[in-house]
Amino acid sequence: MKSTYLLFTPYVSRHFGKMGEAEFKKVKNAPYFFDIDIEVLALHGDSLKIEGKEVNIDYFVYDSRVFVAECTYDLGEQLGEETISQKDKINSKLRQKIVKESGYDGDLVEEYFAVIFKKPEGSPAEFVKKNLHIFSKFMPTVDAPSSQVSYSEKDLTVVDWEGAIIITADGDYESDVELMKVGNYQLLRYRMLDAEVEKSLRLLRNRLQGGKKGALASGNKILRQAVDTQLSLLLDFDKVDQSLLLVGDWYSAKLYKAIVGEFYIEEWKNLVKEKLENLKEIDETMRQNLTFSWERLIDFVSIIGWAILLIGYFYLYVKDAGL
């Protein structure tokens, strides 16, 4: 029985040593290879002992924006509450180490785990049913059909919000973990987008409430930059979704769909899009107000000009009349 622990934070630019290109691992036995539009850079690895277990850690950077840590270790052959408790202790200590290693000190952190079983007794469904009382303690939806995906009768992957169970007969589980990494990456990126939109709104409100000269024009610039940046990132995510769903392998598409559902990725996407639409409406309103302000200024200048002209005519009239 193996365990994989994943942790994701916003990437803080710092020296991690030499970086190298990395690729997503192949999907099961399908002839198609992942063609996901995500740039993956591999950083240095690490190994240490925690709670008596040897842990191997691989670090990656996705799209120069998200720091990813993938930790693997062996949990032994006995499945029980003590084993699950040990897993939780190891993952907790790994979180402390990795967050410190990443250099990030904010709240935008995602973590996930997968417990891998190779060739358990009986069928995968029987194995899950037999140990349901243990699995249900850390995976509430373990018996939900929508969270279960099978490539064959000899394997089963169960996806939940916090973790996953992977049962495999031939030891091929890495491609499943890759999809879980992509799902967590997208979830964190949507959370990061949401935070950026909220930051733009706060900055805009402060500028306008400050009543400083040029606040309206400055606020308009902030909005335009925020909307353009966020929309381009949403388009990038749509390309990732399309590449996964059209990868040519039914299993990866089905598993990714389960991941999207359990991670509430569509809900996050819709939330961010809704906030962006609100930003766009504010942007349009501010541009109209800015245009209206310039029109009022021009009208005011015109009135003053006409008043000066009339005064000049009146002065000339009085002068010519000898009054």
Secondary structure, DSSP 8 states (H G I E B T S, - for coil): -EEEEEEEEE------S--EE------TT-S-----S--EEEEEEEEEEETTEEEEEEEEEETTTEEEEEEEEE--S--SHHHHHHHHHHHHHHHHHHHHHHT--SS--EEEEEEEEES-SS-HHHHHHHTHHHHTTT-TTTT-GGGEE-SSTT-EEEE-SSEEEEEESSS--HHHHHHHHHHHHHHHHHHHHHHHHHHHHHHHHHHHHHT-TTHHHHHHHHHHHHHHHHHHHHHHHHHHHHHHHTSS-HHHHHHHHHHHHHHTHHHHHHHHHHHHHHHHHHHHHHHHHHHHHHHHHHHHHHHHHHHHHHHHHHHHHHHHHT-
